[in-house]
Amino acid sequence: MVLARAARNTFSGTRLLKYVVPWGDAIFNQAQASDLANDIHLVKSANPDTPLFDFLSQVEPLVENLSRETHLYLWFVGD
């Protein structure tokens, strides 16, 4: 639910997070990890002390892992 709300407005100005939508899947790979990390940092900076900040803080280690490993993918699965 946190991501569904953010997808409508908050993610619209980001490079990759804008593709995380409630009705579809989004898959990111190692080559996209840096841009994804930048998007997360940008959104967290603009939304401190929110459930979105907390959720993205939990996703950050997954993105760090993604940047270091080949053949890994980070999937966001919609409804």
C-alpha positions in Angstrom: 0.0 0.0 0.0 2.9 2.4 0.7 4.3 1.9 -2.8 0.9 2.2 -4.4 0.4 5.6 -2.9 3.9 6.7 -3.8 3.6 5.5 -7.4 0.9 8.0 -8.1 2.9 11.2 -7.4 6.1 10.7 -5.5 7.9 8.5 -8.0 6.9 10.5 -11.1 10.1 12.5 -11.1 12.5 9.6 -10.6 14.5 7.8 -13.3 13.5 4.2 -12.4 11.1 4.1 -9.4 8.4 5.7 -11.6 8.1 2.2 -13.2 7.0 0.7 -9.9 3.2 0.7 -10.3 0.5 -1.2 -8.4 -0.9 -2.9 -11.5 2.3 -4.3 -13.0 5.7 -5.8 -12.3 9.0 -3.9 -12.4 12.3 -5.8 -12.6 15.7 -4.1 -12.1 19.1 -5.6 -12.8 22.8 -4.8 -11.9 23.2 -2.2 -14.6 20.3 -0.2 -13.1 21.3 -0.5 -9.5 23.1 2.8 -9.4 20.2 4.8 -10.8 17.8 2.9 -8.5 19.9 3.8 -5.5 20.0 7.4 -6.5 16.2 7.4 -6.9 15.8 5.9 -3.4 18.1 8.5 -1.9 16.2 11.3 -3.6 12.8 10.0 -2.5 14.0 9.3 1.1 15.4 12.9 1.3 12.1 14.4 0.3 10.0 12.1 2.6 11.7 11.8 6.0 9.9 10.2 8.9 7.3 8.5 6.7 6.3 4.9 6.1 7.7 5.3 2.5 11.1 6.3 4.1 11.0 3.2 6.3 10.1 0.9 3.4 12.8 2.3 1.1 15.3 1.9 3.9 14.5 -1.8 3.9 14.9 -2.0 0.1 18.3 -0.2 0.1 20.4 -3.3 1.2 18.7 -5.3 -1.7 19.8 -2.6 -4.1 23.3 -2.6 -2.7 23.4 -6.4 -3.2 22.1 -6.0 -6.7 25.0 -3.6 -7.6 27.6 -6.1 -6.4 26.3 -9.4 -7.9 25.7 -10.5 -11.5 22.6 -12.4 -12.5 20.5 -11.0 -9.7 17.2 -9.1 -10.2 15.1 -7.0 -7.9 11.4 -7.6 -8.6 8.5 -5.4 -7.5 5.3 -7.4 -8.1 2.0 -5.6 -8.6 -1.4 -6.9 -7.8 
